[in-house]
Amino acid sequence: MIFLILFIIITMLQLSAGLSVVLATPGKRLSGSRIGLCILSASAVYAAFWAAVVLYGFRGTENAFREFFLILRSGRAFYQDIEYLVTAVFVGAVLCISFGFYLRRLIHDGQPGISRLQENIIIITAAVSILYLFAGYRNADCSKEQVKLSELHGDGSLKEAEGGIYTIADFIRLKNTGKNDIDLEELYLSDDLQTSDTLSLEGNIIPSGGELVLYLDDTSPFKLSKGETVFVTDKNGNVYDSLSYDPDSDVILGEPVLSHENGFYEEGFLLTITMPEKASEDEYIAYTLDGSAPSADSIRYEGPVEVYDRKGEETPCLDAKRVIYDYADYEPEHEDVDRAFVIRAAVFDGRGNRSRTVNGTYFIGNYEYDDRKIISLTADYEGLFGLNGICTTGPLYDAWYLGGQAGEAPVPNFRQAGRAFEIEGNLQYFNNGSCVGGQDVGLRVFGGSMRDLAKKHFSVYSRKTYSGSDSFSMDIFDNGRPVHSIALRDGLSDAVLQELSEGRDVASQVHTRVVVFLNGEFWFDTFACEKYSPAYFYEHKGIAENNIIIVKEGLIDTGMEGDELLYQQIYQYIGEHDLSNQDFYEEFCNIIDVQSYIDYLCATAYGCNLDQDEIINRQLYRARKSVGDGENDGRWRWALYDMDLLDTLFDSTDYFEVDEVYEIDPFTARITEDSINIEEQTLFRALMQNESFRQSFSDTMKDFIETDYSMENVDRVLAKYGGDTGQLRRFFKHRAKYMNEFVEEEFKAE
């Protein structure tokens, strides 16, 4: 509140100084109307100046003035806002006094002298404004100084980086020791004050008292080595903090060695676990058989472990109960499932040190998986299905469910999103009968409606915090590209439709069929799908990760504050312009890549993906700043996403009043009475007013049918994925005839 009062006093002083220049001129008296006109004009100019300052400073958002007032009232602001505000106050003083002299010249003849009173008011105003400017910049510097280097880690040992997550990756920990949140936009990290090789901290905000962990990799401008110093600087080289790197003497213990490689064995065997070389006398091996990470209190290794076929034993993951909304009477039912024997082991000592975990996954018997891709996931049972497990309803929902169910139900854990609902696990990848590799990963529950099923699907993340790498070490999709995250999900039609459309001007996800085991239990035969992420768009589209905007379900999924305005520009433009006008249409083509939208709709319509509209199941992306042609030109493009509805429609023909799924008209059909079909979507309706768009859509669909969705191409893709593809093949065989009729009807000349 003091900050607000001080601001009001200074601005009123500035306005008074400007008016005194013209109204307090010695020997010059003005009429009441002229005095009123001077006050009105000076106030209007000053108010317009501050309106421009606020709108520019807050990027023209509708809440700009409210945010500005809250900053003044609370006195809490990013240092960039403080610098901007005090600079504006100083400019406001110059503007007021200059405008006063301008009015003085217009109203009074000649150049009357300045009285002692006018001189004092001008001097006081200038002095207060300069003092305010100096104090503001000093305060901003103090804000920068509240960013402290609290930890440097680079010796390869296992360290806790954030939230109970341990990593061997190099990282730098920053802490905000001040009372204000701080935006690090203009700050940098460096290990040499004489070099331009700095690590920009732009895009990061540290809340008051919070921390930020930055991971160093091969793309980082410097590495941590013993004896060097890391500096926090600004663009002018001013140093705000520094910390020398002196790694402690604790080193990670050597890993135990398993006697048998991961893989397939016809018969069981005895597994020996060997201590690493040069182990001290107080070191010992501990292991688990339930998929959880070993701790110092796990089973101590005292002799060979019998590895055998565990089929027929209890299946705690499949038998978990609190995995659906109404679980009171839920009794999991399943046949005996195939099992893998999983073991996780590590070395510990009496001083709290430990080794990295080694993971063994063994398939015993004549299982028919030796020619398949297998993903074996292991993670702590408690983290998956315990009281607060990510696959369960969670304690808040349980308290509501078991306590009378009064009021609104809390969101269950399996419906939650974000890093708070991600747990650490391990992935072992097998292909054609051998283990290709493995690494520690992050696991989250994946999907929309699939989250409500008892058997959960998972998103799997490669992160430096887990394995020291942000991409998988295994070539899961056999294409040689780095992959940073995958979804394990059902959907043959999703895989087929996306692959058939992969050559088009629309982003598509790579799929491969996999068998998934969870803590040794057969989980499902499904698909691995590369997830959309900033890393995906860099690898596939060449858009820098710090320049990508991703919109998911109508909201900014990846981006910065203000990016929503770029997205809203699409609908703002079509709301204000008639796209039947070719000039407007061509101008709109600079906002969106219309061909990308057409390709997206052609794939969606052909594949009967009716559970999408302007918001639902829709993803868009663009380069924030145009930095070239092609994908980096700053236009919005579309991404194929969640195309698996077709798999469920084969049993729903009665609802659509057709005999076969391929007879469904995608332009008019609705998946529910409340859903919005393609004809009713705002963007489609606006573009349909333009003849060029109508012709392009018709031509594109014809080309889709003749090339991408030709039966030769369809058969190639169906053969790749295998399984029961009869229904899909029949769909594609007959779909072309009906789509030609639907397009002709929809796009006929009006």
Order of alpha helices (4+ residues) and beta strands (2+ residues): alpha-alpha-alpha-alpha-alpha-beta-beta-beta-beta-beta-beta-beta-beta-beta-beta-beta-beta-beta-beta-beta-beta-beta-beta-beta-beta-beta-alpha-alpha-beta-beta-beta-alpha-beta-alpha-beta-beta-alpha-beta-beta-alpha-alpha-alpha-beta-beta-alpha-alpha-alpha-alpha-alpha-alpha
